[in-house]
């Protein structure tokens, strides 16, 4: 796996902290910093997600991918999966994640709650590299809703 991140420099729209990531799979992701009037030379313009937001989003994508895959392999009729993540970070540098809560909303027809619980557990204990890695610094908790669809 590879990725190249390039600082795009002052953009002329107030951002001095814009970056573009080019992934090994051929995709581009923009990143920017928050607006900081007190430090204009290191201020972003809030034109794209922060890098740590992308870490959190990537973790949500990783675990959601696992859960859908596990449920489908179990021949469950999964029709939707969403995860809402909330995180807290350390107050001092390095500002690592210290707490992450993931609330899953799984939609499907006739999916047993035990299957969803098992999929979440397998993802967080065996398959999701991102959440397993973040668990080294953060307490990760989960909850879920199972929505029956027609």
SULCORQUI-V944193 format. One record per residue. N is the residue number from 1. PHI is phi in degrees with one decimal (NA if undefined). Layout:
N_PHI / N_PHI
This chain:
1_NA / 2_-147.0 / 3_-158.9 / 4_-118.1 / 5_-110.9 / 6_-123.0 / 7_-72.3 / 8_-93.6 / 9_71.9 / 10_-57.1 / 11_-94.6 / 12_86.4 / 13_-116.8 / 14_98.0 / 15_-100.3 / 16_-108.9 / 17_-126.8 / 18_-86.8 / 19_-135.4 / 20_-123.2 / 21_-102.2 / 22_-109.3 / 23_-83.1 / 24_-62.6 / 25_-87.1 / 26_90.9 / 27_-114.2 / 28_-111.1 / 29_-133.0 / 30_-90.5 / 31_-137.5 / 32_-150.9 / 33_-100.8 / 34_-74.0 / 35_-71.5 / 36_-134.3 / 37_-59.2 / 38_-74.7 / 39_-135.2 / 40_-60.5 / 41_-73.1 / 42_-120.6 / 43_-85.0 / 44_-91.0 / 45_-121.8 / 46_57.9 / 47_-94.3 / 48_-158.2 / 49_-63.5 / 50_-75.7 / 51_-55.5 / 52_-69.8 / 53_-64.4 / 54_-69.5 / 55_-61.7 / 56_-64.5 / 57_-63.1 / 58_-62.5 / 59_-65.9 / 60_-63.4 / 61_-66.7 / 62_-61.7 / 63_-71.3 / 64_-65.2 / 65_-56.2 / 66_-59.4 / 67_-63.8 / 68_-62.7 / 69_-62.5 / 70_-63.5 / 71_-64.5 / 72_-65.7 / 73_-61.8 / 74_-82.0 / 75_60.9 / 76_-91.2 / 77_-86.2 / 78_-83.4 / 79_-118.1 / 80_-165.0 / 81_-149.3 / 82_-133.6 / 83_-129.6 / 84_-106.0 / 85_-106.7 / 86_-126.7 / 87_-139.4 / 88_-119.3 / 89_-119.3 / 90_-60.0 / 91_-79.8 / 92_-116.4 / 93_-68.5 / 94_-75.8 / 95_-83.3 / 96_-71.0 / 97_-68.9 / 98_-111.3 / 99_-143.5 / 100_-137.1 / 101_-115.8 / 102_-117.8 / 103_-110.5 / 104_-93.7 / 105_-121.4 / 106_-108.2 / 107_-107.9 / 108_-179.9 / 109_-120.0 / 110_69.0 / 111_-82.4 / 112_-69.4 / 113_-56.7 / 114_-60.5 / 115_-69.0 / 116_-67.0 / 117_-59.6 / 118_-65.0 / 119_-63.1 / 120_-63.5 / 121_-62.4 / 122_-61.1 / 123_-59.6 / 124_-80.3 / 125_-104.3 / 126_-129.8 / 127_-103.2 / 128_-80.9 / 129_-56.0 / 130_-66.5 / 131_-70.5 / 132_-65.4 / 133_-66.2 / 134_-67.7 / 135_-65.8 / 136_-69.8 / 137_-122.3 / 138_-120.3 / 139_-80.7 / 140_-105.9 / 141_-121.4 / 142_-136.0 / 143_-149.1 / 144_-153.7 / 145_-123.7 / 146_-114.0 / 147_-107.1 / 148_-80.7 / 149_-115.5 / 150_-80.0
